Amino acid sequence: MLKKLLLLAAVALLLAMMAAGAGWYGMSWYSQQKVLSTADSEFVVERGDSLGRIVRRLTNDRVIKYPGLFELLARVRGVATDIHAGEYLIAPDISNGELLTMLVQGDVHYYNVTLVEGFTLKELLADLNQQPKLSNPVQLNELATVISDSIEGASKGSHLEGQFYADTYSFESGASVASILQRANKKLNAVLQEEWQARVKGVPYKTPYEALIMASIIEKETGVPSERPDIAGVFVRRLNKGMRLQTDPTVIYGMGDRYQGGLSRRHLREATDYNTYVIHGLPPTPIATVGREAIQAALNPSDGSALYFVARGDGTHQFSNTLVEHNRAVRKYQITERRKDYRSSVQELTQDTTIDQ
């Protein structure tokens, strides 16, 4: 009798081992099978989704076959409650096991948004607010409640023009516009402080904020990135000599929505806080977003003696040391060649103007 019981026990154990082996083989086989998707597909796991709900949607979206096996695979691995919420990009060549690993590790799909150099705050917000994967648009009058970090030297209550670093930012679907702005503001602070510590001696700025203002003007004047230090050199020398900057982008910024293209002498004489044909020194705030290169140029201007530059019409500028040379360049590139809406920046207009240096 005892021998018979031992034999039955041995047979039962063998059958259990065979079943376990078959089960392990079955799970291994299913884990290695490719998903059904034939192209990249987006899949969203909502917060609070159960494993069953996730598996049903994966089945309905024709991502997986045999939903019961997928759920069993998650339970065998002990990860049934470990799937992370987020948006995933499922490639057509991954296996069921790789899909489950991706969901458990939270390898969500990231999108990119670029804050463009030279954008005004109004343009920047318009671009961010229309990004389909970002949530909760931010309006101009809400920025003060979104951003808490201020640039050293910026007066309290000053508007936040230029205080966001131009760069590309990655984010998960559903991230808020405010979160991008906060990251861009913090990065601007970090980069500006880093470059401020590395500035050359003799630059005419009392605070990093003044350097940021100059960087924004350089950014708007730059058609060719390699000219940034040269343009910075002209502006710095003019400040050191007590000359007005006389740069068109500041006039345009001061006009706001009234600017419809083209500047007249009346515009250059119009008194605004930003018209550097009228005011001495820097305008009160930046006029655009900037990247590291413009900040570096403002704090490390090129040596030289040029005090003027005029656009050649191909994106580059002709630099001049004297007003005589500059007027000659203006005649060559603006008058003789008669380019429409073509204006020199930092230009000393010829004899018939009443605008002084």
URFEN-V463876 format. One record per residue. N is the residue number from 1. PSI is psi in whole degrees, -180 to 180 (none if undefined). Layout:
n=[N,N]
psi=[PSI,PSI]
This chain:
n=[1,2,3,4,5,6,7,8,9,10,11,12,13,14,15,16,17,18,19,20,21,22,23,24,25,26,27,28,29,30,31,32,33,34,35,36,37,38,39,40,41,42,43,44,45,46,47,48,49,50,51,52,53,54,55,56,57,58,59,60,61,62,63,64,65,66,67,68,69,70,71,72,73,74,75,76,77,78,79,80,81,82,83,84,85,86,87,88,89,90,91,92,93,94,95,96,97,98,99,100,101,102,103,104,105,106,107,108,109,110,111,112,113,114,115,116,117,118,119,120,121,122,123,124,125,126,127,128,129,130,131,132,133,134,135,136,137,138,139,140,141,142,143,144,145,146,147,148,149,150,151,152,153,154,155,156,157,158,159,160,161,162,163,164,165,166,167,168,169,170,171,172,173,174,175,176,177,178,179,180,181,182,183,184,185,186,187,188,189,190,191,192,193,194,195,196,197,198,199,200,201,202,203,204,205,206,207,208,209,210,211,212,213,214,215,216,217,218,219,220,221,222,223,224,225,226,227,228,229,230,231,232,233,234,235,236,237,238,239,240,241,242,243,244,245,246,247,248,249,250,251,252,253,254,255,256,257,258,259,260,261,262,263,264,265,266,267,268,269,270,271,272,273,274,275,276,277,278,279,280,281,282,283,284,285,286,287,288,289,290,291,292,293,294,295,296,297,298,299,300,301,302,303,304,305,306,307,308,309,310,311,312,313,314,315,316,317,318,319,320,321,322,323,324,325,326,327,328,329,330,331,332,333,334,335,336,337,338,339,340,341,342,343,344,345,346,347,348,349,350,351,352,353,354,355,356,357]
psi=[-44,-40,-38,-40,-42,-38,-44,-41,-41,-41,-44,-42,-41,-43,-40,-42,-39,-40,-41,-41,-42,-41,-43,-42,-41,-43,-39,-42,-47,-39,-32,-9,144,151,166,-19,137,-2,163,133,144,140,131,127,116,155,134,-3,135,165,-42,-43,-40,-44,-38,-43,-39,-36,-47,-33,4,46,-41,158,152,67,-34,-38,-37,-43,-40,-40,-42,-39,-38,-39,-11,30,21,-28,15,9,134,144,153,179,129,148,112,117,152,-12,11,160,168,-41,-41,-36,-46,-43,-41,-43,-37,-39,-11,36,67,160,134,140,163,143,139,126,118,135,136,-4,143,166,-38,-43,-40,-47,-40,-40,-46,-43,-18,4,121,-23,-1,150,168,74,151,135,161,-43,-2,-8,-36,-28,-13,-40,127,-25,124,151,140,122,-14,133,150,137,-5,146,164,22,132,0,30,127,127,114,177,132,133,147,157,151,133,-6,152,153,-39,-37,-36,-45,-41,-42,-41,-35,-44,-39,-38,-45,-46,-47,-43,-43,-40,-46,-31,-40,-25,12,154,159,146,-2,141,45,136,-27,161,-31,-40,-38,-37,-39,-47,-42,-37,-36,-43,-43,-43,-23,-13,119,-31,118,-35,-15,-5,-50,-35,-43,-40,-40,-42,-49,-41,-43,-39,-42,-44,-28,-1,17,151,149,-38,64,128,-41,-31,-35,-46,-43,-42,-25,-24,-135,-11,-20,122,17,131,137,138,171,-31,-40,-40,-24,-10,131,109,166,-16,-7,100,2,-17,-46,157,150,-159,154,169,-24,167,165,1,167,153,162,-174,-38,-41,-37,-45,-42,-43,-35,-7,62,154,145,161,-170,3,137,-3,155,152,142,135,-15,-6,15,-18,174,152,121,141,148,-31,163,-36,-48,-40,-45,-34,-42,-38,-45,-38,-47,-19,-43,-53,-44,-9,55,134,137,42,118,144,143,151,54,137,106,153,-178,-27,3,153,3,126,167,none]
